[in-house]
Amino acid sequence: MRIIRFVQHYKMEYLRAKFSTVRNMKFGIIKERKNPPDKRVVFSPKKLQEFKNTYPEAIIKVESSDVRIFSDAEYRDVALEVADDVSDCDVMIGVKEVPLDALIPNKKYFFFSHTIKKADYNRKLLQEVLKKNIELYDHETIMKENGARLIGFGRYAGIVGAYNGFRAFGLKNDAFNLPKAENLANQKALISELNAIDLPSIKILLTGTGKVALGAKEMLDAMSIKKVSINQYLNQAFDETVYCLIDVLDYNKRIDGQNLLRKDFYNHPENYKSDFMRFAKVTDFFIAGHFFGDGSPYLFTREDAKSTDFNIKYVADISCDIDGPVATTIRSSTIADPIYGYHATTESEIDFKNEEAIVVMAVDNLPSELPSDASEGFGELFLEHVIPAFYNDDKDGVLARAKMTNSDGTLADRYSYLQDYVDGKE
C-alpha cells in the first residue's frame, strides 16, 4: 500500500512540476540579425495575439526590431510585450540563421539553420549550437511522421517566383515593365499587376506538386491562363498562352521501361532517367517549382541546353539548386539583381538582354519579397502544428522529430548522420 501511495505521490509531483514548467514557459520572438536584412517574422501581431489568447498561460516577449515588416508599435497595440532583452525566454523563435555571437546558451531555438544538407558555410553555426548546449529545432525538420514538411514559406516562394518570371519576360522583350515584388504590398497587388500585361501565345511549363508549385499555380490561375493536359501541351499549338503542370513521373521514366508508382521513384531514383526533353522541345517559359531529391536525375543538362530541340528561353528557377537539375542555374541571383542570362554554347553567364541568352531568374530568398503575407501564412502554420506540442506533451511527436540537438551538446539520434559534418570530416 505504501508503495502504491509513493508511486501516486511521485506521479503527482512529476505532473505538477511538468505543468508548472509548461505553464511558465517563456517564448521570445527574436530580432533577425542576418545580413542582408530579412523583414519576415514567424508571428505577425495578429497571429501572436491569437497564440496568447489560445494559450493564456504562455509568456510571450517580442524583441524590439527596426528590421521586421511589423513595427514594435503594432505588437504593443495588441497588448504584447516588446523588450530590448529577451534573454530570459526559454524558447527563441526566429526565421534566418542566428549569428554565432548572438546565440544564448542553454535555450531552445527555432530557425532555418541550413545545416541538414551539410551546407559548408553553416558548419560553424551547428558547432556553436552544440558548444552552447542549445536545443535546435530547424523549421525544415518540423514534419509529419511520413516526412512531409508541416511549415515553411514555400507557397510564397512560388507566388513571388512566378511573378518574377513574368517580370523577367517583360524586361527581356521590352514588352512591359512590372515593378519589383518587394515594392508591392501583397499577393493581391502582384496579381493586379500581372493582369494588366499582355502576353503572346506562349507555352509555360510548371514542375512540382508541393507548396512551391501550387503557389506558382495560384498566380497562373489568377491570370486566367488556360491549363492544358500533357498530351495537349506536347502535341497541339495554341493561339493563347497556356500552361501545363507536371509531376516527377511525367518528366522521369524508369530505365527498364516499367511504369510504377511515384513512391518507387522516391525510393529508387537511381533506376530512372530524365524524360524532360520532350517538354523542353515545346516550352517557352519554364517555372521550376519541384523538389529535387538526392540521386534523382537532372531535368536537363548543359548538353541538353545546347540541343537544337531545346526551346526554353525563360527560366524561373524557384527551386534554385546551383549547378544541379536545371542546368541554366549556374548561380543564385538576388532581390536587388534578380535576372541574368545563360549562354548555352559557352555554358557561361551573359547579359540577359543578349539575343542568345536564356533568361534566368534564380533568387534564393523569394519569400522575403512578400514579407507581410509570408509572415502571416507561416505564423498560421506554426500556431497550428508546433505550439500545441508544448501543451499536449508532444503527442504527435512533432518536437521529437524536429529536435536536431540535445541540451547536453550532442546531436539527436535522428540527426547523428551530421557528426562527421560537425567534426569537419566531410
SETI-205659 format. One record per residue (C-alpha): y, x, z; residue in three letters. Coordinates in steps of 0.05 Angstrom, whole numbers. Each point is the difference from the previous one (the first is absolute). Layout:
% SETI-205659
{north:Y | east:X | up:Z | rest:ALA} $
...
END
This chain:
% SETI-205659
{north:0 | east:0 | up:0 | rest:MET} $
{north:47 | east:57 | up:18 | rest:ARG} $
{north:-15 | east:33 | up:-67 | rest:ILE} $
{north:17 | east:-65 | up:-37 | rest:ILE} $
{north:65 | east:-7 | up:38 | rest:ARG} $
{north:17 | east:73 | up:-13 | rest:PHE} $
{north:-13 | east:-8 | up:-75 | rest:VAL} $
{north:42 | east:-64 | up:-2 | rest:GLN} $
{north:56 | east:35 | up:38 | rest:HIS} $
{north:-3 | east:59 | up:-47 | rest:TYR} $
{north:3 | east:-45 | up:-61 | rest:LYS} $
{north:60 | east:-37 | up:29 | rest:MET} $
{north:37 | east:64 | up:16 | rest:GLU} $
{north:-16 | east:27 | up:-70 | rest:TYR} $
{north:25 | east:-63 | up:-34 | rest:LEU} $
{north:62 | east:-3 | up:45 | rest:ARG} $
{north:17 | east:72 | up:-16 | rest:ALA} $
{north:-13 | east:-11 | up:-74 | rest:LYS} $
{north:42 | east:-63 | up:-2 | rest:PHE} $
{north:56 | east:34 | up:37 | rest:SER} $
{north:0 | east:58 | up:-50 | rest:THR} $
{north:3 | east:-47 | up:-60 | rest:VAL} $
{north:51 | east:-45 | up:33 | rest:ARG} $
{north:47 | east:58 | up:13 | rest:ASN} $
{north:-12 | east:35 | up:-66 | rest:MET} $
{north:64 | east:24 | up:-32 | rest:LYS} $
{north:9 | east:1 | up:-76 | rest:PHE} $
{north:53 | east:44 | up:-32 | rest:GLY} $
{north:26 | east:-11 | up:-70 | rest:ILE} $
{north:19 | east:71 | up:-18 | rest:ILE} $
{north:55 | east:27 | up:-44 | rest:LYS} $
{north:-21 | east:28 | up:-68 | rest:GLU} $
{north:16 | east:74 | up:0 | rest:ARG} $
{north:-33 | east:25 | up:-64 | rest:LYS} $
{north:44 | east:22 | up:-58 | rest:ASN} $
{north:17 | east:-29 | up:-48 | rest:PRO} $
{north:17 | east:-59 | up:47 | rest:PRO} $
{north:-43 | east:-62 | up:-4 | rest:ASP} $
{north:34 | east:-66 | up:16 | rest:LYS} $
{north:-65 | east:-37 | up:14 | rest:ARG} $
{north:-24 | east:-20 | up:69 | rest:VAL} $
{north:-66 | east:-30 | up:23 | rest:VAL} $
{north:34 | east:-60 | up:33 | rest:PHE} $
{north:63 | east:-36 | up:-23 | rest:SER} $
{north:41 | east:-33 | up:56 | rest:PRO} $
{north:-30 | east:-68 | up:-18 | rest:LYS} $
{north:-72 | east:25 | up:3 | rest:LYS} $
{north:12 | east:41 | up:63 | rest:LEU} $
{north:29 | east:-62 | up:34 | rest:GLN} $
{north:-63 | east:-38 | up:-22 | rest:GLU} $
{north:-42 | east:56 | up:31 | rest:PHE} $
{north:38 | east:-7 | up:65 | rest:LYS} $
{north:-6 | east:-76 | up:1 | rest:ASN} $
{north:-75 | east:3 | up:-15 | rest:THR} $
{north:-14 | east:53 | up:53 | rest:TYR} $
{north:55 | east:-8 | up:53 | rest:PRO} $
{north:-35 | east:50 | up:45 | rest:GLU} $
{north:14 | east:55 | up:-50 | rest:ALA} $
{north:58 | east:47 | up:13 | rest:ILE} $
{north:34 | east:19 | up:-65 | rest:ILE} $
{north:55 | east:50 | up:-13 | rest:LYS} $
{north:34 | east:18 | up:-66 | rest:VAL} $
{north:24 | east:71 | up:-9 | rest:GLU} $
{north:72 | east:0 | up:-25 | rest:SER} $
{north:4 | east:19 | up:-74 | rest:SER} $
{north:54 | east:6 | up:-52 | rest:ASP} $
{north:-53 | east:6 | up:-54 | rest:VAL} $
{north:-41 | east:-63 | up:-1 | rest:ARG} $
{north:17 | east:-60 | up:-43 | rest:ILE} $
{north:12 | east:-43 | up:62 | rest:PHE} $
{north:56 | east:20 | up:47 | rest:SER} $
{north:-5 | east:9 | up:75 | rest:ASP} $
{north:45 | east:-61 | up:7 | rest:ALA} $
{north:-50 | east:-43 | up:-38 | rest:GLU} $
{north:-53 | east:17 | up:51 | rest:TYR} $
{north:47 | east:-12 | up:59 | rest:ARG} $
{north:19 | east:-67 | up:-30 | rest:ASP} $
{north:-71 | east:-25 | up:12 | rest:VAL} $
{north:-1 | east:26 | up:72 | rest:ALA} $
{north:-39 | east:64 | up:-13 | rest:LEU} $
{north:15 | east:64 | up:37 | rest:GLU} $
{north:29 | east:57 | up:-41 | rest:VAL} $
{north:1 | east:69 | up:32 | rest:ALA} $
{north:13 | east:72 | up:-18 | rest:ASP} $
{north:-62 | east:21 | up:38 | rest:ASP} $
{north:-68 | east:-34 | up:-6 | rest:VAL} $
{north:-41 | east:56 | up:30 | rest:SER} $
{north:-23 | east:-45 | up:56 | rest:ASP} $
{north:-39 | east:-43 | up:-50 | rest:CYS} $
{north:-75 | east:4 | up:-5 | rest:ASP} $
{north:-8 | east:-19 | up:-74 | rest:VAL} $
{north:46 | east:30 | up:-52 | rest:MET} $
{north:4 | east:-39 | up:-66 | rest:ILE} $
{north:31 | east:30 | up:-63 | rest:GLY} $
{north:-8 | east:4 | up:-75 | rest:VAL} $
{north:1 | east:71 | up:-26 | rest:LYS} $
{north:-23 | east:66 | up:29 | rest:GLU} $
{north:33 | east:20 | up:66 | rest:VAL} $
{north:29 | east:70 | up:1 | rest:PRO} $
{north:-41 | east:48 | up:43 | rest:LEU} $
{north:55 | east:11 | up:51 | rest:ASP} $
{north:11 | east:-75 | up:9 | rest:ALA} $
{north:-72 | east:-15 | up:19 | rest:LEU} $
{north:-6 | east:-18 | up:74 | rest:ILE} $
{north:-64 | east:22 | up:34 | rest:PRO} $
{north:-51 | east:-49 | up:28 | rest:ASN} $
{north:24 | east:-60 | up:-39 | rest:LYS} $
{north:-31 | east:-48 | up:-50 | rest:LYS} $
{north:32 | east:6 | up:-69 | rest:TYR} $
{north:-3 | east:-44 | up:-61 | rest:PHE} $
{north:26 | east:28 | up:-66 | rest:PHE} $
{north:-22 | east:24 | up:-69 | rest:PHE} $
{north:-24 | east:71 | up:14 | rest:SER} $
{north:-28 | east:13 | up:-70 | rest:HIS} $
{north:-55 | east:42 | up:29 | rest:THR} $
{north:-64 | east:-40 | up:-12 | rest:ILE} $
{north:-5 | east:31 | up:-70 | rest:LYS} $
{north:15 | east:69 | up:28 | rest:LYS} $
{north:69 | east:8 | up:-30 | rest:ALA} $
{north:15 | east:73 | up:11 | rest:ASP} $
{north:74 | east:-11 | up:14 | rest:TYR} $
{north:-16 | east:-43 | up:61 | rest:ASN} $
{north:-53 | east:44 | up:32 | rest:ARG} $
{north:49 | east:25 | up:53 | rest:LYS} $
{north:17 | east:-72 | up:17 | rest:LEU} $
{north:-72 | east:-17 | up:18 | rest:LEU} $
{north:-7 | east:66 | up:37 | rest:GLN} $
{north:62 | east:-17 | up:42 | rest:GLU} $
{north:-26 | east:-71 | up:13 | rest:VAL} $
{north:-64 | east:30 | up:29 | rest:LEU} $
{north:37 | east:54 | up:38 | rest:LYS} $
{north:43 | east:-53 | up:34 | rest:LYS} $
{north:-59 | east:-45 | up:18 | rest:ASN} $
{north:28 | east:-57 | up:-42 | rest:ILE} $
{north:-41 | east:-60 | up:-21 | rest:GLU} $
{north:16 | east:-8 | up:-74 | rest:LEU} $
{north:-11 | east:-65 | up:-36 | rest:TYR} $
{north:16 | east:9 | up:-74 | rest:ASP} $
{north:23 | east:-63 | up:-36 | rest:HIS} $
{north:-49 | east:18 | up:-55 | rest:GLU} $
{north:-58 | east:-2 | up:49 | rest:THR} $
{north:14 | east:-70 | up:24 | rest:ILE} $
{north:-55 | east:-36 | up:-36 | rest:MET} $
{north:-54 | east:-53 | up:1 | rest:LYS} $
{north:-71 | east:19 | up:17 | rest:GLU} $
{north:-15 | east:3 | up:-75 | rest:ASN} $
{north:55 | east:52 | up:-10 | rest:GLY} $
{north:52 | east:-46 | up:-31 | rest:ALA} $
{north:70 | east:17 | up:24 | rest:ARG} $
{north:34 | east:-53 | up:43 | rest:LEU} $
{north:72 | east:22 | up:-6 | rest:ILE} $
{north:43 | east:40 | up:-47 | rest:GLY} $
{north:60 | east:0 | up:-46 | rest:PHE} $
{north:-43 | east:-5 | up:-63 | rest:GLY} $
{north:26 | east:-67 | up:-23 | rest:ARG} $
{north:71 | east:26 | up:1 | rest:TYR} $
{north:-20 | east:63 | up:-37 | rest:ALA} $
{north:-27 | east:-45 | up:-55 | rest:GLY} $
{north:63 | east:-43 | up:-1 | rest:ILE} $
{north:48 | east:58 | up:-5 | rest:VAL} $
{north:-46 | east:41 | up:-46 | rest:GLY} $
{north:-3 | east:-56 | up:-52 | rest:ALA} $
{north:75 | east:-8 | up:3 | rest:TYR} $
{north:12 | east:74 | up:-7 | rest:ASN} $
{north:-47 | east:1 | up:-60 | rest:GLY} $
{north:42 | east:-51 | up:-36 | rest:PHE} $
{north:63 | east:37 | up:19 | rest:ARG} $
{north:-29 | east:63 | up:-32 | rest:ALA} $
{north:-18 | east:-40 | up:-62 | rest:PHE} $
{north:72 | east:-23 | up:-7 | rest:GLY} $
{north:30 | east:69 | up:12 | rest:LEU} $
{north:-46 | east:33 | up:-51 | rest:LYS} $
{north:19 | east:-49 | up:-55 | rest:ASN} $
{north:72 | east:-12 | up:21 | rest:ASP} $
{north:-20 | east:-73 | up:-1 | rest:ALA} $
{north:24 | east:-19 | up:70 | rest:PHE} $
{north:22 | east:35 | up:63 | rest:ASN} $
{north:-30 | east:-29 | up:63 | rest:LEU} $
{north:31 | east:20 | up:66 | rest:PRO} $
{north:-42 | east:42 | up:47 | rest:LYS} $
{north:-45 | east:-40 | up:46 | rest:ALA} $
{north:30 | east:34 | up:60 | rest:GLU} $
{north:67 | east:-31 | up:-16 | rest:ASN} $
{north:-28 | east:-71 | up:0 | rest:LEU} $
{north:-11 | east:-42 | up:62 | rest:ALA} $
{north:-71 | east:-25 | up:-8 | rest:ASN} $
{north:-56 | east:-20 | up:-47 | rest:GLN} $
{north:36 | east:-63 | up:-21 | rest:LYS} $
{north:58 | east:43 | up:-25 | rest:ALA} $
{north:-48 | east:45 | up:-39 | rest:LEU} $
{north:-31 | east:-60 | up:-33 | rest:ILE} $
{north:68 | east:-28 | up:-18 | rest:SER} $
{north:18 | east:66 | up:-36 | rest:GLU} $
{north:-67 | east:2 | up:-37 | rest:LEU} $
{north:8 | east:-72 | up:-24 | rest:ASN} $
{north:66 | east:19 | up:-33 | rest:ALA} $
{north:-30 | east:52 | up:-47 | rest:ILE} $
{north:-29 | east:-9 | up:-69 | rest:ASP} $
{north:-66 | east:34 | up:-15 | rest:LEU} $
{north:-32 | east:13 | up:-68 | rest:PRO} $
{north:-72 | east:-22 | up:-13 | rest:SER} $
{north:-37 | east:53 | up:40 | rest:ILE} $
{north:-67 | east:3 | up:35 | rest:LYS} $
{north:0 | east:17 | up:74 | rest:ILE} $
{north:-63 | east:24 | up:36 | rest:LEU} $
{north:-6 | east:-5 | up:75 | rest:LEU} $
{north:-58 | east:33 | up:38 | rest:THR} $
{north:-25 | east:-20 | up:69 | rest:GLY} $
{north:-14 | east:-61 | up:43 | rest:THR} $
{north:28 | east:22 | up:67 | rest:GLY} $
{north:67 | east:-11 | up:33 | rest:LYS} $
{north:36 | east:50 | up:-46 | rest:VAL} $
{north:-24 | east:-32 | up:-65 | rest:ALA} $
{north:11 | east:-70 | up:26 | rest:LEU} $
{north:72 | east:19 | up:19 | rest:GLY} $
{north:12 | east:23 | up:-71 | rest:ALA} $
{north:-34 | east:-63 | up:-26 | rest:LYS} $
{north:49 | east:-42 | up:40 | rest:GLU} $
{north:57 | east:31 | up:-40 | rest:MET} $
{north:-34 | east:-11 | up:-68 | rest:LEU} $
{north:-14 | east:-72 | up:17 | rest:ASP} $
{north:71 | east:-10 | up:26 | rest:ALA} $
{north:24 | east:23 | up:-69 | rest:MET} $
{north:-46 | east:-53 | up:-32 | rest:SER} $
{north:-37 | east:54 | up:-39 | rest:ILE} $
{north:-63 | east:-29 | up:-29 | rest:LYS} $
{north:-65 | east:24 | up:31 | rest:LYS} $
{north:-57 | east:8 | up:-51 | rest:VAL} $
{north:-74 | east:15 | up:5 | rest:SER} $
{north:-30 | east:68 | up:-14 | rest:ILE} $
{north:-29 | east:-25 | up:-66 | rest:ASN} $
{north:67 | east:-28 | up:-22 | rest:GLN} $
{north:36 | east:63 | up:22 | rest:TYR} $
{north:-46 | east:47 | up:-38 | rest:LEU} $
{north:-7 | east:-40 | up:-63 | rest:ASN} $
{north:62 | east:-42 | up:-12 | rest:GLN} $
{north:72 | east:12 | up:-20 | rest:ALA} $
{north:55 | east:-40 | up:34 | rest:PHE} $
{north:71 | east:-19 | up:-17 | rest:ASP} $
{north:19 | east:1 | up:74 | rest:GLU} $
{north:-8 | east:47 | up:59 | rest:THR} $
{north:-68 | east:-7 | up:33 | rest:VAL} $
{north:-37 | east:34 | up:56 | rest:TYR} $
{north:-73 | east:11 | up:20 | rest:CYS} $
{north:-26 | east:14 | up:70 | rest:LEU} $
{north:-63 | east:43 | up:2 | rest:ILE} $
{north:-47 | east:24 | up:55 | rest:ASP} $
{north:-43 | east:62 | up:8 | rest:VAL} $
{north:-60 | east:-26 | up:-40 | rest:LEU} $
{north:46 | east:-18 | up:-58 | rest:ASP} $
{north:24 | east:72 | up:-10 | rest:TYR} $
{north:-63 | east:36 | up:24 | rest:ASN} $
{north:-72 | east:-6 | up:-23 | rest:LYS} $
{north:-66 | east:28 | up:24 | rest:ARG} $
{north:-24 | east:61 | up:-37 | rest:ILE} $
{north:-69 | east:-31 | up:-7 | rest:ASP} $
{north:29 | east:-65 | up:-28 | rest:GLY} $
{north:-21 | east:-45 | up:57 | rest:GLN} $
{north:45 | east:-57 | up:21 | rest:ASN} $
{north:0 | east:-2 | up:76 | rest:LEU} $
{north:46 | east:-27 | up:54 | rest:LEU} $
{north:66 | east:31 | up:20 | rest:ARG} $
{north:-32 | east:24 | up:65 | rest:LYS} $
{north:-43 | east:48 | up:-40 | rest:ASP} $
{north:62 | east:32 | up:-29 | rest:PHE} $
{north:30 | east:11 | up:69 | rest:TYR} $
{north:-66 | east:28 | up:27 | rest:ASN} $
{north:-18 | east:43 | up:-61 | rest:HIS} $
{north:63 | east:16 | up:-41 | rest:PRO} $
{north:-35 | east:62 | up:-27 | rest:GLU} $
{north:-44 | east:-46 | up:-42 | rest:ASN} $
{north:60 | east:-26 | up:-38 | rest:TYR} $
{north:46 | east:23 | up:-55 | rest:LYS} $
{north:68 | east:-25 | up:-22 | rest:SER} $
{north:5 | east:-56 | up:-51 | rest:ASP} $
{north:76 | east:-2 | up:4 | rest:PHE} $
{north:15 | east:24 | up:-70 | rest:MET} $
{north:-18 | east:-67 | up:-30 | rest:ARG} $
{north:60 | east:-27 | up:39 | rest:PHE} $
{north:44 | east:61 | up:-14 | rest:ALA} $
{north:-6 | east:-14 | up:-75 | rest:LYS} $
{north:36 | east:-67 | up:6 | rest:VAL} $
{north:45 | east:10 | up:61 | rest:THR} $
{north:75 | east:13 | up:-3 | rest:ASP} $
{north:16 | east:-1 | up:75 | rest:PHE} $
{north:-50 | east:19 | up:54 | rest:PHE} $
{north:10 | east:-18 | up:73 | rest:ILE} $
{north:-49 | east:39 | up:44 | rest:ALA} $
{north:-13 | east:-41 | up:63 | rest:GLY} $
{north:-72 | east:19 | up:13 | rest:HIS} $
{north:-31 | east:39 | up:57 | rest:PHE} $
{north:-33 | east:64 | up:-21 | rest:PHE} $
{north:-60 | east:22 | up:41 | rest:GLY} $
{north:-30 | east:69 | up:7 | rest:ASP} $
{north:-48 | east:15 | up:-56 | rest:GLY} $
{north:24 | east:-56 | up:-46 | rest:SER} $
{north:11 | east:16 | up:-74 | rest:PRO} $
{north:71 | east:13 | up:-22 | rest:TYR} $
{north:29 | east:-59 | up:-39 | rest:LEU} $
{north:25 | east:46 | up:-54 | rest:PHE} $
{north:6 | east:75 | up:-6 | rest:THR} $
{north:52 | east:45 | up:-32 | rest:ARG} $
{north:-45 | east:6 | up:-60 | rest:GLU} $
{north:-4 | east:-76 | up:-5 | rest:ASP} $
{north:76 | east:-3 | up:1 | rest:ALA} $
{north:1 | east:46 | up:-62 | rest:LYS} $
{north:-43 | east:-48 | up:-40 | rest:SER} $
{north:30 | east:-39 | up:-57 | rest:THR} $
{north:-34 | east:-61 | up:30 | rest:ASP} $
{north:42 | east:7 | up:64 | rest:PHE} $
{north:56 | east:-51 | up:-7 | rest:ASN} $
{north:30 | east:-2 | up:70 | rest:ILE} $
{north:73 | east:18 | up:0 | rest:LYS} $
{north:21 | east:-23 | up:70 | rest:TYR} $
{north:-37 | east:13 | up:66 | rest:VAL} $
{north:20 | east:-29 | up:68 | rest:ALA} $
{north:-49 | east:39 | up:44 | rest:ASP} $
{north:4 | east:-35 | up:67 | rest:ILE} $
{north:-64 | east:33 | up:23 | rest:SER} $
{north:33 | east:68 | up:-11 | rest:CYS} $
{north:-59 | east:48 | up:3 | rest:ASP} $
{north:27 | east:66 | up:-25 | rest:ILE} $
{north:-41 | east:35 | up:-55 | rest:ASP} $
{north:-52 | east:-54 | up:9 | rest:GLY} $
{north:-26 | east:-63 | up:-33 | rest:PRO} $
{north:65 | east:-15 | up:-37 | rest:VAL} $
{north:10 | east:66 | up:-38 | rest:ALA} $
{north:73 | east:-12 | up:-16 | rest:THR} $
{north:17 | east:3 | up:74 | rest:THR} $
{north:12 | east:74 | up:8 | rest:ILE} $
{north:46 | east:-8 | up:60 | rest:ARG} $
{north:28 | east:-54 | up:45 | rest:SER} $
{north:71 | east:-22 | up:-13 | rest:SER} $
{north:54 | east:-21 | up:48 | rest:THR} $
{north:42 | east:-62 | up:13 | rest:ILE} $
{north:61 | east:41 | up:-19 | rest:ALA} $
{north:-33 | east:24 | up:-65 | rest:ASP} $
{north:-58 | east:-47 | up:-14 | rest:PRO} $
{north:-16 | east:13 | up:-74 | rest:ILE} $
{north:-24 | east:59 | up:-40 | rest:TYR} $
{north:-33 | east:12 | up:-67 | rest:GLY} $
{north:-70 | east:27 | up:-15 | rest:TYR} $
{north:-14 | east:37 | up:-65 | rest:HIS} $
{north:-73 | east:-11 | up:-18 | rest:ALA} $
{north:-7 | east:59 | up:-47 | rest:THR} $
{north:29 | east:53 | up:46 | rest:THR} $
{north:-24 | east:-35 | up:64 | rest:GLU} $
{north:68 | east:11 | up:30 | rest:SER} $
{north:61 | east:-36 | up:25 | rest:GLU} $
{north:57 | east:-16 | up:-48 | rest:ILE} $
{north:61 | east:-45 | up:0 | rest:ASP} $
{north:-25 | east:-72 | up:1 | rest:PHE} $
{north:51 | east:-16 | up:-54 | rest:LYS} $
{north:-36 | east:47 | up:-48 | rest:ASN} $
{north:-33 | east:-41 | up:-56 | rest:GLU} $
{north:-67 | east:36 | up:14 | rest:GLU} $
{north:2 | east:-15 | up:74 | rest:ALA} $
{north:-46 | east:-46 | up:37 | rest:ILE} $
{north:45 | east:-30 | up:53 | rest:VAL} $
{north:-26 | east:8 | up:71 | rest:VAL} $
{north:23 | east:-34 | up:64 | rest:MET} $
{north:-39 | east:30 | up:59 | rest:ALA} $
{north:42 | east:-10 | up:63 | rest:VAL} $
{north:-46 | east:10 | up:60 | rest:ASP} $
{north:40 | east:-39 | up:52 | rest:ASN} $
{north:16 | east:-64 | up:-39 | rest:LEU} $
{north:2 | east:-48 | up:60 | rest:PRO} $
{north:59 | east:40 | up:27 | rest:SER} $
{north:42 | east:-32 | up:-56 | rest:GLU} $
{north:-12 | east:-69 | up:29 | rest:LEU} $
{north:5 | east:16 | up:75 | rest:PRO} $
{north:18 | east:-70 | up:26 | rest:SER} $
{north:-56 | east:-38 | up:-35 | rest:ASP} $
{north:-50 | east:56 | up:12 | rest:ALA} $
{north:16 | east:3 | up:74 | rest:SER} $
{north:-6 | east:-76 | up:8 | rest:GLU} $
{north:-67 | east:0 | up:-36 | rest:GLY} $
{north:-28 | east:60 | up:38 | rest:PHE} $
{north:20 | east:-28 | up:67 | rest:GLY} $
{north:-34 | east:-66 | up:-15 | rest:GLU} $
{north:-66 | east:35 | up:-13 | rest:LEU} $
{north:8 | east:47 | up:60 | rest:PHE} $
{north:13 | east:-58 | up:46 | rest:LEU} $
{north:-60 | east:-38 | up:-28 | rest:GLU} $
{north:-51 | east:55 | up:0 | rest:HIS} $
{north:20 | east:56 | up:48 | rest:VAL} $
{north:39 | east:-26 | up:59 | rest:ILE} $
{north:-53 | east:-52 | up:21 | rest:PRO} $
{north:-50 | east:57 | up:9 | rest:ALA} $
{north:41 | east:25 | up:60 | rest:PHE} $
{north:-9 | east:-68 | up:34 | rest:TYR} $
{north:-71 | east:-21 | up:-20 | rest:ASN} $
{north:-37 | east:63 | up:20 | rest:ASP} $
{north:-1 | east:21 | up:-73 | rest:ASP} $
{north:-55 | east:-51 | up:-12 | rest:LYS} $
{north:0 | east:12 | up:-76 | rest:ASP} $
{north:0 | east:76 | up:7 | rest:GLY} $
{north:66 | east:9 | up:-37 | rest:VAL} $
{north:27 | east:53 | up:47 | rest:LEU} $
{north:-67 | east:34 | up:8 | rest:ALA} $
{north:-7 | east:9 | up:-75 | rest:ARG} $
{north:73 | east:22 | up:-9 | rest:ALA} $
{north:3 | east:52 | up:56 | rest:LYS} $
{north:-2 | east:69 | up:-32 | rest:MET} $
{north:10 | east:43 | up:61 | rest:THR} $
{north:-18 | east:-6 | up:74 | rest:ASN} $
{north:45 | east:10 | up:60 | rest:SER} $
{north:-39 | east:63 | up:18 | rest:ASP} $
{north:22 | east:37 | up:-63 | rest:GLY} $
{north:-62 | east:-12 | up:-42 | rest:THR} $
{north:-14 | east:-37 | up:-64 | rest:LEU} $
{north:-31 | east:-69 | up:6 | rest:ALA} $
{north:-73 | east:-1 | up:-23 | rest:ASP} $
{north:18 | east:-40 | up:-62 | rest:ARG} $
{north:48 | east:54 | up:-22 | rest:TYR} $
{north:-39 | east:62 | up:21 | rest:SER} $
{north:-4 | east:19 | up:-74 | rest:TYR} $
{north:71 | east:24 | up:8 | rest:LEU} $
{north:-19 | east:56 | up:48 | rest:GLN} $
{north:-4 | east:54 | up:-54 | rest:ASP} $
{north:67 | east:-25 | up:-27 | rest:TYR} $
{north:30 | east:7 | up:70 | rest:VAL} $
{north:-30 | east:69 | up:7 | rest:ASP} $
{north:29 | east:22 | up:-66 | rest:GLY} $
{north:-68 | east:12 | up:-32 | rest:LYS} $
{north:14 | east:-47 | up:-59 | rest:GLU} $
END
